[in-house]
Amino acid sequence: MSLPNSPSPYSRNPKQRPITPPQLHHATFMTMDVDAMVSWYELVCGLQPVYYAEHAAWLTNDEANHRIALLRLPGTKPPVDKPHTAGLHHTAFEYATFDQWIDNYARLRDEGILPAVCLHHGMTMSLYYTDPDGNGVEIQVDAWGDWIISKEWMWASQEFAEDQLGPQFDPEKLLEARNRGDDFQTIQKDTYNGKYTPAEQKRDVTLPDVWPARLEAQPELSNGVPGPDAEGVLDPTFD
């Protein structure tokens, strides 16, 4: 067995990574409408506020004290061309089972909330939504039902090396397949093989920009969140 020619990075920095790595805990968003964001994330992801104020909220849907934080800070302005701006693209939430995932799709559909893009990435089946501020939110289920298997597939498969997005799919067709008795692995493999592609596939899978229509409806938002000295505005505190 041949040995690598270059020295190990640990020979230069024996502690280049923490022995106990931290876990991702939460994401924080600047927003212009805390109430709309709280309502949306509760409906879509089951996140409820642990602390909720006019200018801030901290939400969770598990044992953590918060998973999403929302801040409405003075001077916050609408983004420009958000889908094509560098920064956070989306947060993601995962269901443990396909039935939970597809039932949640149907629940949101009945509330008038539909995914902007639906992709089978190979390791996950993913529905991409946009929140009221235009941030992407992925609702996914592991395509293999096991992180060890899906991680190995992602690392080793030629399919993922050639195409990291994967095929688009119509979630209504997946719902119909489940309701007629097809099992999860049959559905996910058929989906990846293109059986459930939508009638009209999106040429551009960029998430939509909600801000032009929002600013047209509320032109005053272009002025940004007023500061604490503005008339009728309370000084926000986050302690």
Secondary structure, DSSP 8 states (H G I E B T S, - for coil): ----SS--GGGT-TTSS-SS------EEEE-S-HHHHHHHHHHHH--EEEEEETTEEEEESSSSS-SEEEE--TT----SSGGGSSS--EEEEEESSHHHHHHHHHHHHHTT---SEEEE-SSEEEEEEE-TT--EEEEEEETTS-HHHHHHHHHH-HHHHH-SS--B--HHHHHHHHHTT--HHHHHHHHHTTTT--SS--S-------HHHHHHH-GGGGG-S--TTSTT-------
